[in-house]
Every structure is written in structure tokens, then in C-alpha cells.
Amino acid sequence: MSLFITSLNSGSNGNCYYVGNDQEAILVDVGISCRETEKRMARLGLSMQKVKAIFVSHEHSDHIRGIPVLAKKYQLPVYITPGTLMHLSGVDHFKVHHLSAFQTVSIGNLEVTSFPKMHDASEPHSFIVSCNDVKVGVFTDLGIVCDQLIRYFSQCHAAFLEANYDDDMLDKGGYPYYLKQRIRGGKGHLSNKQALGLFMTHRPPHMTHLLLSHLSKNNNDPKLVEELFTNCADGINIIVASRHQETPVYYISSTVVQAEPLGQLGLSF
């Protein structure tokens, strides 16, 4: 069974990632409004009725802003660590399920595994979503490339991977010194160079798609990032996830390489 993936939005103004199969889907984070989530999914031909759960990476507002309204409207269970839940109000506690590190949750035929990451939040986690032998990772808001990230990234057929900032742009930009140190201080964000190093060293031979995510508005350039990774892609589809709109839906399979996004093929599901 294959997986369909899209970034509905990616950046400090809101993050929301969709991973699903033919029967069910999950959202990782909902940092945009319920209405905007619905609009973007509708434009892609995706049905909210297939969304069966929301998984929360951490409590920063660009990841949780839309959860209370969306979860209530569609009666969706929210999978979240106890520490993260302390920072999220307005969610029906009967729909809350506590996550713990390395726990695997089954949502129909999807299996979602969480693991800790380094970020300046209470109990931040990344996720890998599996369906049979197909695996998709959601790896953003990463302070460092840790052993667990390497372990799970090297299993993925596709991944959302943070490439937050360009070192030179951050150095020469107008952010105060303390903020620059927070961004690159080990519990902030992953640079283009760090993300590229992970990609070059640990990408598996079966990887087909890499969606570069959570780009900084002020300290990065989508064209720069796309060129940097495309030059080293060796046939892997490189997509820069936008902070303004959804990406097309991509079809991820263990046996079929889909070079074009489904949205360009006139398909809906």
C-alpha cells in the first residue's frame, strides 16, 4: 500500500503536514486555521473525512494554533505528550491520547512512531509514518542531527526535512545576537548545511522524495535551497515546502517512482 503526502503549510507562520493512504490519513501539527486547512485540502482533492487523528510535535504556536477548532469540529483524537498538552488549551480531554517516546500508534493501516528531538520546547518529538513497507518522516524544528534522526531518516522513502537557515544569511542578517544563538544553539533549527549533510550521508537508496521544510523567511532563500539540494539529488525529487501555500500531493511507493505530483496529473482522491 502506498502513501500520499503534502505540506499544507511550512514555516514560522504555520506548519501542517498530511500523510495518508487510500482509507485514512493523519495530520502532523495544525499551525494554520481550521478554515485554511479545509480550503487547502479541498484544492488538492483531499477529504477531511479521511483524517483520523492529529499528532503534535511540540507546543509552539506555529504548530498548534489550529488544533482546538479542527479537532472539535471533526471529533479528531489528538496524540500529544503530557508536557506539550500543558501548553494547549481548548482540546476535549476525552479526545486526548498521551504520547511517549518510541511509542507506535496504529491509525487504521498507518503506524505512527514518535521519537524525541532537540528543540527548545517541553517534550518535542518527530514522527515516522509507516504503511506496510512504505515510510515517511516528518523531521522539523531540529536543533541537531542526532543519532535517532539518522536512524529514522535512513529508513524513509520520503521525508519532510527542515532546512531552516543559510549560515551566511543568518550571520549578516538583522537578528539580535541572542536570537541568532538560539536558532543555531543546538535546540533551535537545522541549517541548510546540516540538512544537506544528513541527506548526503544517510539517505537510503529507496528514497524518492525530499520536501525541504520550515524555511526561515528572513534567513533563507527557497531558490538557493532548491539548487543546493537538487545538485546533489541523484534522481530524488526535491521540493521546497512553501510558507504561503500547499504543495501538490505526492505519491510515495516502495516499488513505483512517481516523478510528477498527482495534482499535475489530474487525479483526485
C-alpha positions in Angstrom: 0.0 0.0 0.0 1.3 3.5 -0.9 1.2 6.8 0.9 0.1 10.3 -0.2 1.8 13.3 1.3 1.6 17.1 1.1 2.7 20.1 3.1 -0.3 22.3 3.7 2.0 25.0 5.1 5.5 25.1 6.3 7.3 27.9 8.2 7.2 30.1 11.3 3.7 31.3 10.2 2.2 27.8 10.5 3.0 24.2 9.9 0.7 21.3 8.9 1.7 18.1 7.1 -0.6 15.4 5.7 0.3 11.7 5.4 -2.3 9.1 4.3 -3.3 6.1 2.3 -6.5 5.3 0.4 -8.5 4.8 3.5 -7.2 7.1 6.3 -4.8 9.9 7.0 -3.2 11.9 9.8 -2.1 15.4 10.2 1.2 16.2 11.9 0.7 19.6 13.6 -2.0 22.1 12.7 -0.5 25.6 12.9 -2.9 27.2 10.4 -6.6 27.8 10.9 -9.3 25.2 10.6 -10.7 27.1 7.6 -7.4 27.4 5.9 -6.7 23.7 6.4 -10.0 22.8 4.9 -9.5 25.1 1.9 -6.1 23.8 1.1 -7.1 20.2 1.4 -10.1 20.8 -0.8 -8.0 22.4 -3.5 -5.9 19.3 -3.5 -8.9 16.9 -3.7 -8.2 15.6 -0.2 -11.1 14.7 2.1 -11.2 15.7 5.7 -13.3 12.6 6.3 -10.2 10.5 5.8 -8.2 12.4 8.5 -8.4 10.2 11.6 -6.0 11.9 14.0 -3.7 14.8 14.7 -0.2 14.2 16.0 1.6 17.1 17.8 5.3 17.7 17.6 5.6 20.4 20.2 3.7 23.4 21.7 4.9 26.4 19.7 2.0 28.3 18.3 3.0 27.8 14.6 2.4 24.1 15.2 -0.7 24.0 17.4 -2.7 27.2 16.6 -5.5 25.5 14.6 -5.8 22.3 16.6 -8.6 23.1 19.1 -11.1 24.2 16.4 -10.2 21.5 13.9 -10.2 18.7 16.5 -13.5 19.8 17.9 -15.2 20.2 14.5 -14.2 16.8 13.2 -14.0 15.0 16.6 -10.4 14.0 16.0 -8.2 12.4 18.6 -5.1 14.4 19.4 -1.9 12.5 20.2 0.4 14.6 22.3 2.9 14.3 25.1 1.7 15.3 28.6 4.3 18.1 28.7 3.1 19.5 25.4 -0.5 19.2 26.5 0.1 21.6 29.4 0.5 24.4 26.8 -2.5 23.5 24.7 -6.0 24.6 25.8 -9.4 24.1 24.3 -9.0 20.5 23.4 -11.6 18.0 24.6 -9.6 15.9 27.0 -11.7 12.8 26.1 -10.1 13.0 22.7 -6.5 13.4 24.0 -4.1 10.4 23.9 -0.8 10.7 25.6 2.3 10.0 23.5 5.6 8.7 24.9 9.0 8.3 23.2 9.3 5.5 20.7 5.6 4.6 21.0 3.9 3.3 17.9 0.3 4.2 17.4 -1.9 2.4 14.8 -4.4 4.5 12.9 -6.1 2.0 10.6 -3.3 0.7 8.4 -1.0 3.6 9.3 1.6 3.2 12.1 3.0 6.4 13.6 6.1 6.2 15.7 7.3 9.2 17.8 10.9 9.9 19.0 12.5 12.8 20.9 14.3 15.6 19.2 16.4 18.6 20.3 14.3 21.7 20.3 13.5 24.5 22.8 10.1 23.1 23.8 8.7 21.0 26.6 8.7 17.4 25.1 9.4 17.8 21.4 9.0 14.8 19.1 9.5 13.9 15.5 7.4 11.3 13.7 7.8 8.5 11.1 4.6 7.2 9.4 4.5 3.7 8.0 2.1 1.8 5.9 3.2 -1.7 5.1 6.8 -1.2 3.9 6.5 2.5 2.9 7.9 5.0 5.4 7.6 8.8 5.5 9.3 11.0 8.1 8.3 14.4 9.5 11.5 16.0 10.8 11.4 19.7 11.5 12.3 22.0 14.4 15.6 20.2 14.9 18.5 21.6 16.9 21.0 19.0 15.8 21.3 15.9 13.7 21.1 13.3 16.5 21.5 9.5 16.3 17.7 8.9 16.4 17.2 11.3 13.4 19.9 9.5 11.5 18.3 6.1 12.3 14.8 7.1 11.1 15.8 9.2 8.2 17.8 6.3 6.7 14.6 4.3 6.6 12.4 6.8 4.7 11.0 6.6 1.2 10.2 10.3 1.6 10.7 12.9 4.3 9.8 16.4 5.3 13.2 17.7 6.4 13.9 21.1 8.0 16.3 23.4 6.1 15.7 26.5 8.2 18.5 28.9 7.5 21.6 29.7 5.5 24.6 30.4 7.7 25.8 33.5 5.8 22.3 35.0 5.7 21.8 34.4 9.4 25.3 35.9 10.2 24.7 39.0 8.1 21.0 39.5 8.9 19.4 41.8 11.3 18.5 39.4 14.1 20.0 40.2 17.5 22.9 38.1 18.7 20.9 36.2 21.3 18.3 35.1 18.7 21.0 34.0 16.3 22.5 31.9 19.0 19.1 30.5 19.9 18.5 29.4 16.3 21.8 27.7 15.9 22.4 26.8 19.5 21.6 23.1 19.5 17.9 23.4 20.5 16.8 25.7 17.7 16.7 24.9 14.0 18.7 22.9 11.4 20.7 24.9 8.8 20.9 24.1 5.1 24.4 22.8 5.6 23.3 20.4 8.4 20.3 19.2 6.5 22.4 18.6 3.4 25.0 16.7 5.4 22.2 14.4 6.7 20.8 14.0 3.2 24.2 13.3 1.5 25.4 10.9 4.2 22.3 9.0 5.3 19.7 9.0 2.6 18.6 5.4 1.8 18.8 4.1 -1.8 15.0 3.8 -1.9 14.3 7.4 -1.1 12.3 9.1 -3.9 11.1 12.5 -2.4 12.5 15.1 -0.1 10.4 18.0 1.0 12.5 20.8 2.4 10.6 22.4 5.2 10.3 25.2 7.8 12.5 27.6 5.8 13.1 30.9 7.5 11.5 33.9 5.9 14.5 36.2 6.7 17.5 33.8 6.8 16.9 31.6 3.8 16.1 31.6 0.1 13.9 28.9 -1.5 15.8 29.1 -4.8 19.1 28.8 -3.0 17.9 25.7 -1.0 16.4 24.0 -4.1 19.5 24.4 -6.1 21.7 23.3 -3.3 19.9 20.0 -2.8 19.0 19.4 -6.5 22.7 19.5 -7.4 23.2 16.5 -5.1 19.8 14.8 -5.5 20.9 11.9 -7.8 17.3 11.4 -9.1 15.5 12.1 -5.8 12.6 14.6 -6.2 13.4 17.8 -4.3 10.5 20.0 -3.3 10.7 23.2 -1.2 7.6 23.4 1.0 6.1 26.9 0.9 5.2 29.1 3.8 2.3 30.6 1.7 0.5 27.7 0.1 0.1 23.9 -0.1 2.4 21.7 -2.2 1.0 19.2 -4.7 0.2 15.8 -3.3 3.0 13.3 -3.9 2.6 9.5 -4.3 5.1 7.5 -2.3 5.5 3.8 -3.0 8.1 1.2 -2.3 8.1 0.0 -5.9 7.0 2.9 -8.1 8.8 6.2 -8.6 6.2 8.9 -9.3 8.1 11.7 -10.9 5.2 14.1 -11.2 2.9 15.3 -8.4 -0.6 13.9 -8.5 -2.0 17.4 -8.7 -0.4 17.8 -12.1 -1.8 14.5 -13.4 -5.5 15.5 -13.0 -6.1 12.9 -10.2 -8.2 13.4 -7.1 -8.9 11.2 -4.1 
